[in-house]
């Protein structure tokens, strides 16, 4: 079993020899602590080997090759939504949710609190991620549901370069001149989550990560209800981790291509359609080589294998399928198939 620890600890992959392809994995060969942490929305140490990556990616630097944006949805007790009036020349006078770019050396939650305070005058506490919106590493936005915890609503007398004013808007935001309609789907997600949460509360976990990468939870279920998970076997068995490149061409791609390339090249499998959901994410500013890396723990959901009784045989001996036979764990995996933060490209 893996010797890596939960969030906050440092671990390594090492020692255990890889098993032959297709060989059923006993429970002792499964990365159960890592799997449990990921299913719970937690974090786990990222090693130095990336499945599907021939070489480590270059340094991840905010403002140079990645851009992270935070956005907040807040409601008051009367169900009015917090909106701010823009001061930027290109959209001056228009309305939007509190939002802005993360700064180098800044944590995700710290950036959220700063942007809400600068633009609205209010202090806030995040409740959960609502969505991860991305256009490749060049633009990733973290949309949060949050609640106000203090402060004073900004008025026109306090207008500055950040915003003109803020208001609790009780009506349909579409009746206002908006900076962009892209906030409307996020507002709908927030309203639905408040009525009936679609996933557990999900917030960033502090654990250093040098690259921008995705830890993959890939379940395969057949029509009979049997379930397998894809494992990587380089060193101690673990969930596969795929690095996102930071070259100009890869910056324009989304988060899905590295995962789908892994399935195509290493499994000879192109499941379509495949939905991507976020289970959790881990980031600590300046915590690993002073880079701005993030590990996204994602679940790739594919339709039940009605045409397959077993998952596709890996081409790569460093990958294998582990049959999930323990009923409690099987139920947790299947439940998470229906309860992840949406990833929007």
N, C-alpha and C positions, 0 to 999 in steps of 0.2 A: 504494500500500500504506500502511497505517496508520503514523503516526509515534509511536504510543504505545509505551512500553517495558514490560518485564516487571515483576514484583512489586518494589516498592521505588521504582520510577521514577514520574515524573509525566508525563502526556501530555495530549493533547487530541484532540477530534474536529474536524476542520476541513477546509475547502477543497474537497474532491472533490464534484462535482455528483452528485445522485441520478440513477440510470439509470431508464429507463422500466420499467414493470411488465412482467414476463414476459421481459425481455431477458436472454439468457444472460450470465452474468458471467464474464469472463476471469479466469485465475488471479491476475493483477495487481490485481484489484478485490476479492479476498478478504482478510479480516483474518487472514492465516495466523499471525503471531506470537501474536495474542490467542487464536486457536483452539487452537494448540499448547499455550499456557500452561494454558488451561482443561481440555483433555484430559489434561494431566499432573497435574491437581489443584492448579495454581498460582493466581496472582492476576493481575488486570489492573486498571488505573486505571478508576474509574467517572467518567463525565462528568457533565454537568449536564442532559442531555436524557433523558427517560424515555419509552419507547414506551408508548402507551396511557394516559399520565398527562397530564391537561390542565394541571395545576399542580404544582409541587414540593410534596412532603408536608411536614408540620410537623416540628420538631426531634424526634429520637428520644432519649428520656431514660429510663434505667433507674429503676425505682421510680415513674415518672410515667405513661408510656404503653406501656412494654415491660417484660417480665420474662424474663430469661435464667437458666436453671438448668443446672448441670453435675452429672453423675452418672458414677461410676467403677466399672468391673468389674476386679478384680485377682484373680489366682490365684497360689498359691505353687507350689513344685516338686512338691508332692503333689496338685496339682489341687484343693485346697480354695479356696473363694472367701472373700474378705474381706467380712464383715458387721459392722455397727455396731448397738449397742443404743441406741434413742432415749431422750433425756432430756426431750423436750418433753412438757408435761402431757397433751396430747391423744392422744399415742401412746407414753407412757412405758413402757419395758420391751419394746417390740416391736422387731423387727429389720428392717434395710433396708441397701441399698448406700450407701456414702458419697455424699452429694449435698447440694446447697444452692444458694442464689441467688448470682449474680454481683453484685458491688458496683460502684457508679459509679466509673469510671476504672480498672477492672480488666480485664485481658486474659482470654480464655477459658481458656487453659492455666494462667495464674497462679491463676485461680479454682479450677480443678480441683485443683491442688497444695495450695492453702490448705485446701479442704474436706476432702481426704483426710487431711492432717496434723492438722487440728483434731479430726476425728471419730474417727480411728483411731490417731493417733500416728506414722504411717508417712509417709515421703517417697515420691514416685512420679514416674514419667515416662510421659506418654501415648504409646501405640503407634499408635492409629488411632481415628477416630470409628467407632462401631458403628451409630448411628442418629441421625437428627434427628427429634425428636418435637415436634409443635406443635399448638397450639389457637388459631392466629392469633398476631399479635404480642404479645398479652397474656400468652402463656406459650409459650416455646420452650426445649426441653431438649436439651442436647448429651450424648449417652451415649458414653463413651469406654471402650476397652479400654486398660489401663495396667499397669505393672509396678512393684513396690516396689523402691526403691533405697536404703533405709536407714530409720532411726528405730526406735522401740520400740513394740510393740503396747500400746495403752491398756488398763489394767486398771481394776477397780472402785475401786481406791484413787485413781485419777486422774480419776474421774468429774467432769464439769462440765456447764455448760448446753448444750454441743455434743453430748455423748453420754455414756452410762454406761460403756461398754466396747466393745472390738472383739475379733473372733475370726476365725480361719481355720476356716470351717465345711466339713467334708469330705463331708457328706451332702446330701440333697435339702433345699433351703431351705424347701420347702413343709411340712416337718415342724416348722418353727418358727412362732411367732406373728409374722406379718409386718405391718409398717405398712401395706403395700398390695401386692396381687399384680401391680401393673403392672411390677415389676422382673423377673418371670418371663420374658416375651418377650425382654427385653434379655439376660438370662442365657443364653437359648437361642441368640440371635444370637452372643454371645461364644463359646459352646462350638463352634458351627459354624464361626466364623471361625478359631478356633485349629486346627480339624481341616483346613479348606480355605478359605483366604481368598477371600471373594466379590468383593473389590475391592482395589485398591492401598491401602497405608497412606495415610490421609487425615487431615491435621491443619490447623488454622487457619493462614492466612498473614497476616503483618502488612502491611497496606496500608490507609490510612485510607479510610473510607466514611462520608459524612454521612447518607444515608437508610438505611432498611431496604428492601432491594431484591433482585431476582432477575435474574441474567443468564441468558438462556435459550439453550440449545443444543437446537434442534428439528430432528431429521432427518425426512425423508420418503423412504420407500423404496417402490417399486412392486413388483408381482409379478415383474417381469423383473430385479429387483436394482439398478435405477438409484437413485441417492441424491442428494438435495438437502438443503441447509441453509438455514434462514431467516436473512436478513440485514436489518439496518436501514441505511438509506442517508442519514440526516440527518448531513451532514458526511462524514467518512471512513467507509466501510462498517465495520460492527461487529456483534457479536452483540446482539440486542435486550436492553434492560434495562428491567424493569418495577418501579416503586416500589410498596411496600405502604403503604397509608394508615394513619394513626394516630388516626382519628376513633373514637368509641365503637363505632359499628356495624362498622367495618372491623376493629377490634381483636378482635371475636368471630369473624371469618372466618378461614379457613386461608390457607396460602400459595398454594394452587392457584387460587382465584377470580380474582386479577389476571391470571394467565397464560391461563386459559380465556376470560376477558373479552377479552383481546387477540386470541385466535384467533377468537372469535365476531364481535367488532366490526370488526376490521381484516382478517380473512381470510374471514369468512362461513363458518367451519368449526368444527364442534363434534365433534372426535374422541372417541369413547367406546369402551371405557374408555381412560384415559390414565394411565400410571404415572409418578410423579415420583421422580427419583433425584438425589442430591447428588454433584456432581463435586468440589467444594471450596468453601471460604468464606474471606472476607477481612474482617479487623477489626483496628483499632488503637485502643486506648482513648484518647480525647481527641485523636485525630490529625486530625480534620476538623471544625472548628467546635465542638470540645468536646462532640460528640454521641456517642451509643452505637450508631451505625449499623453494619449488617453487610450485605455483599453475598454472597448465596448463588449460586454457580454451579451451575445445575441442568440436568438433561436431562429433557425431557418425551418419554416413549416412547409411541408410538401403534402399533397393529397395522399391518402392511404394507398399503399401499393396493391391495388386490386389486380394488376396484371403480374405481380411478383409475389412469390411466397417468401422470398428472402431478400435482404438488401443486396445491391450490386457488389460483386467481388472487387476489392481494391486492387488497382494496378501497383500501388506503392506498398511495399512490405512494412513501411512505418505507419500504416493505417490499418485498423481492423474494427470490426463491429462487435460490440458487447451486448449480449442478450440480457435485457432487464427482466428478471424473474421475480424479484421481491415485490409483492403487490403494493405495499405502501409507497415505495419509490416510483413504481410504474404509475400509480395514480397521480403523484405529484408532477411527474413529467407531462402526463396527458392534460392535467389541469392547467399547466403553464402554457400549453399550446393555445389556450383560449384566453390567456391573461398576461399580455405583454404590452409595453409601451410601443405605440406604432412608430415605425421608421418611414418617413416620407421623403421621396426623392423628387 
